[in-house]
Structure formats: C-alpha cells, structure tokens
Amino acid sequence: MPREVLNGSYSDLGDVYALGVVALEVLTGLDPSPVAGRQDDIVTHLEDACEGAPDSMKQHLDPVWAADNEAWKVVSLLAAKCLQNKSKRPKAAEVLQRIKLGCTQALQQRPALGAGSEMVSECVICCDAPSCMALVPCGHRCLCEACSDVFLRSGQDCPMCRSRPEQLIRVYD
C-alpha cells in the first residue's frame, strides 16, 4: 500500500504505486504482504535486500525470468519508477507509454530465431540441469525433464521465441 494512503491521501498515483507492487510480484513470485518468515511488505523487503543496487535484483527473480535478461530489467526499472515517493511518481499515462516503449524495444532487440536454430545446454528455468526437452513446433531445446512438466502445465510460451508449444519431446544426444 502506498505510504501516502496510510495518511488518508488517495489519488491516481496510488494506482501507479500498486502497479509497481504487481511488477515486483511478477518479477519475484513473492507475496506482496507480510508472510511467515518475513515481517515486512514486498517493497520494504526488496529495498532492504537490494540496497539500491539495481543488478542485485537478479538474485531475487523468479526463475522464469532467467532466459530473458533484458525483459526483467525493463520491468524492474518500471517498478522502481512506480514505487518512488508521490512527488516523483509518474502519472498512469506515462507508465503506459513506458510499458509500450519497453516492449517495443525489447522485441526489436531480440534476435530473430528460426525453428530450432538455438539450443541452450542448461535448462532456462532452473539453470542447473542439462536441457533435454524440446518444445514442439518451434524445436527449441531449452528445458530439463523436471522443469518441463511444470512448464507445459503452466501454459507459458516458449522462453526462446515466445511461440505457443503444443507438446514437449525428449531429445537424446
């Protein structure tokens, strides 16, 4: 909750703050409110954990962001802008414009991939086990067997090319 709301001051800027909190939830997978083992809200928790160093946010990311270094940085910067104190916080229209611009730039910077043209040796989810599962129809071999079941059930797009996978197949070397 924006700190100004605690003082009874409501405005559209409170919604912008809430968007920043949602962005942190998406980036980290953390619950936004105090939970067992953590007595502070997500904003305070990450402010303390990252101590103002933007790159330190990477260690708090949900593993699904591991494959897309630029995207998490765009979302993280947007969250930081939305969570500034009220006098510095951007208006909702400016936030929307930043989202559109960030998405456009990220898509332009992403290299074009042909079907199956890129293979990674480690799973892009856990970054630990070897990738042995390929997504069909795009052919990207980027998941380990353990992460592939959860990934397919989640309904997410391919982390390499963003196409919708219909199935996964095990690939043997």
C-alpha positions as CSV (number, residue, x, y, z in Angstrom):
1,M,0.0,0.0,0.0
2,P,1.4,3.4,-0.8
3,R,2.6,5.2,2.2
4,E,0.5,8.3,1.5
5,V,-2.7,6.1,1.6
6,L,-1.9,5.4,5.3
7,N,-2.3,9.2,5.8
8,G,-5.6,9.2,4.0
9,S,-4.3,10.8,0.8
10,Y,-5.8,8.9,-2.2
11,S,-5.1,9.7,-5.9
12,D,-4.4,8.0,-9.2
13,L,-0.8,7.9,-8.1
14,G,-1.8,5.2,-5.6
15,D,-2.8,3.0,-8.6
16,V,0.6,3.6,-10.2
17,Y,2.2,2.5,-6.9
18,A,0.1,-0.6,-6.9
19,L,1.3,-1.4,-10.5
20,G,4.8,-1.2,-9.1
21,V,3.9,-3.7,-6.4
22,V,2.4,-6.0,-9.0
23,A,5.5,-5.7,-11.1
24,L,7.6,-6.8,-8.1
25,E,5.3,-9.8,-7.6
26,V,5.6,-10.8,-11.2
27,L,9.4,-10.5,-11.1
28,T,10.0,-12.3,-7.8
29,G,7.0,-14.6,-7.2
30,L,6.8,-13.2,-3.7
31,D,3.6,-12.5,-1.8
32,P,3.2,-8.7,-1.6
33,S,2.1,-8.6,2.1
34,P,4.0,-9.7,5.2
35,V,4.0,-13.5,5.4
36,A,5.5,-16.1,7.8
37,G,9.3,-15.7,7.9
38,R,9.1,-12.1,6.6
39,Q,7.6,-9.3,8.7
40,D,7.8,-6.6,6.0
41,D,5.9,-6.0,2.8
42,I,7.4,-6.9,-0.6
43,V,8.6,-3.3,-1.3
44,T,10.4,-2.9,2.0
45,H,11.8,-6.4,1.8
46,L,13.3,-5.8,-1.7
47,E,14.5,-2.3,-0.8
48,D,16.4,-3.7,2.1
49,A,17.7,-6.8,0.2
50,C,18.8,-4.8,-2.9
51,E,20.1,-1.7,-1.1
52,G,19.6,0.5,-4.1
53,A,21.8,-1.7,-6.4
54,P,19.6,-2.5,-9.5
55,D,21.6,-5.5,-10.5
56,S,21.2,-7.1,-7.1
57,M,17.5,-7.6,-8.0
58,K,18.6,-10.5,-10.3
59,Q,19.2,-12.8,-7.3
60,H,15.5,-12.3,-6.2
61,L,14.0,-13.1,-9.6
62,D,11.5,-15.9,-10.2
63,P,13.4,-18.5,-12.3
64,V,11.1,-18.0,-15.3
65,W,12.9,-14.7,-16.0
66,A,16.3,-16.4,-16.3
67,A,16.2,-16.7,-20.1
68,D,15.3,-13.0,-20.7
69,N,17.9,-10.6,-19.2
70,E,16.5,-7.5,-20.9
71,A,12.9,-8.1,-20.1
72,W,13.4,-8.3,-16.3
73,K,15.5,-5.2,-16.4
74,V,12.7,-3.2,-18.2
75,V,10.1,-4.5,-15.7
76,S,12.4,-3.8,-12.7
77,L,13.0,-0.2,-13.8
78,L,9.3,0.3,-14.3
79,A,8.6,-1.0,-10.8
80,A,11.2,1.4,-9.4
81,K,9.6,4.4,-11.1
82,C,6.1,3.4,-9.9
83,L,7.4,3.0,-6.3
84,Q,9.0,6.3,-6.0
85,N,7.6,8.8,-3.4
86,K,4.5,10.5,-4.5
87,S,6.1,13.7,-5.7
88,K,8.4,11.8,-8.1
89,R,6.0,9.1,-9.2
90,P,5.0,9.2,-12.9
91,K,1.3,9.6,-14.0
92,A,-0.5,6.5,-15.2
93,A,-0.4,7.7,-18.9
94,E,3.4,8.0,-18.6
95,V,3.7,4.5,-17.2
96,L,1.6,3.1,-20.0
97,Q,3.8,4.8,-22.5
98,R,6.9,3.4,-20.8
99,I,5.4,-0.1,-21.0
100,K,4.7,0.2,-24.7
101,L,8.1,1.7,-25.4
102,G,9.9,-1.0,-23.3
103,C,8.0,-3.8,-25.0
104,T,8.7,-2.4,-28.5
105,Q,12.4,-2.0,-27.7
106,A,12.7,-5.5,-26.2
107,L,11.1,-7.1,-29.3
108,Q,13.4,-5.1,-31.6
109,Q,16.5,-6.2,-29.7
110,R,15.5,-9.9,-29.6
111,P,17.3,-11.8,-32.4
112,A,15.1,-13.5,-34.9
113,L,15.2,-17.2,-34.4
114,G,14.3,-19.8,-37.0
115,A,12.7,-23.1,-35.9
116,G,15.1,-24.9,-33.7
117,S,18.0,-22.6,-34.5
118,E,19.1,-22.1,-31.0
119,M,19.8,-24.7,-28.3
120,V,20.9,-24.0,-24.8
121,S,22.9,-26.5,-22.8
122,E,21.3,-25.8,-19.5
123,C,17.6,-25.6,-18.6
124,V,16.4,-21.9,-18.8
125,I,14.2,-22.4,-15.8
126,C,16.4,-24.0,-13.1
127,C,19.7,-23.1,-14.8
128,D,21.2,-26.3,-13.4
129,A,20.2,-29.5,-15.2
130,P,21.0,-30.1,-18.8
131,S,18.3,-29.2,-21.4
132,C,17.0,-32.4,-22.9
133,M,13.4,-31.4,-23.7
134,A,12.4,-29.7,-27.0
135,L,9.2,-27.7,-27.5
136,V,7.1,-28.5,-30.5
137,P,6.5,-27.0,-33.0
138,C,9.4,-24.4,-32.6
139,G,12.0,-27.0,-31.7
140,H,13.8,-25.1,-29.0
141,R,15.6,-27.5,-26.7
142,C,15.8,-25.4,-23.5
143,L,14.2,-27.3,-20.6
144,C,15.3,-30.1,-18.4
145,E,12.9,-33.1,-17.8
146,A,12.0,-31.9,-14.2
147,C,11.0,-28.4,-15.2
148,S,9.3,-29.4,-18.5
149,D,6.2,-30.9,-16.8
150,V,5.6,-27.8,-14.7
151,F,6.3,-25.6,-17.7
152,L,3.9,-27.3,-20.0
153,R,1.1,-27.3,-17.4
154,S,1.6,-23.6,-16.8
155,G,0.6,-22.7,-20.4
156,Q,3.6,-20.4,-20.9
157,D,5.1,-19.6,-24.3
158,C,8.5,-20.8,-25.4
159,P,11.1,-18.8,-23.4
160,M,13.3,-18.6,-26.5
161,C,10.8,-17.4,-29.3
162,R,7.5,-16.9,-27.5
163,S,5.6,-19.3,-29.7
164,R,2.9,-21.5,-28.1
165,P,4.2,-25.0,-27.5
166,E,1.8,-27.9,-28.3
167,Q,3.9,-30.6,-26.7
168,L,7.4,-31.4,-25.4
169,I,9.6,-34.2,-26.7
170,R,12.7,-35.7,-25.1
171,V,15.9,-35.3,-27.2
172,Y,18.7,-37.8,-26.8
173,D,22.3,-36.9,-27.7
